[in-house]
């Protein structure tokens, strides 16, 4: 009878280890310009359609969405160790 040893690794499968970012987004709904209020100096912003297609990436706190077709978009705001996602309505 031969013996063998097996090692099992446990991996944390959390969706995101980042904390929730303290940020406000306004106005919502918007006809174009949105503003982000946060104390974070450096942020990354990614705007996606509901299907997940990236429609814009930004690094500022004022973002013009007027070129987008009216509809619902997700605004991902990411700082160093925190993040937040907003559902934004782009109106006519």
Residue, then its C-alpha position, 0 to 999 in steps of 0.5 A: x500500500x503506497x501512501x501519498x500526501x495532498x495539500x489543499x490551498x484555500x483562496x479567498x474568493x471575495x468580489x472586492x476587498x476594497x472599502x466603500x469610497x466616501x463620494x457623492x455624485x450629482x445631479x442624477x438624473x443628468x442631461x450631461x455634466x456630473x460632479x463627484x464630491x470626495x476628499x480623495x486627491x486622485x481618483x479613476x472613473x470608468x463609465x460603463x453601459x449596463x451590458x459592461x461596455x466601457x464608454x469612457x475613462x476619466x481622472x477628474x471630478x467633473x465628467x461630461x456625459x452629454x455625448x452618450x445616448x440617453x439611458x442608464x450607465x454605471x459610474x465606477x469611482x476608484x481611489x487607492x484602497x476604496x471604490x464605489x459604483x453609481x447607477x446614473x440616468x443620462x436624460x434628454 
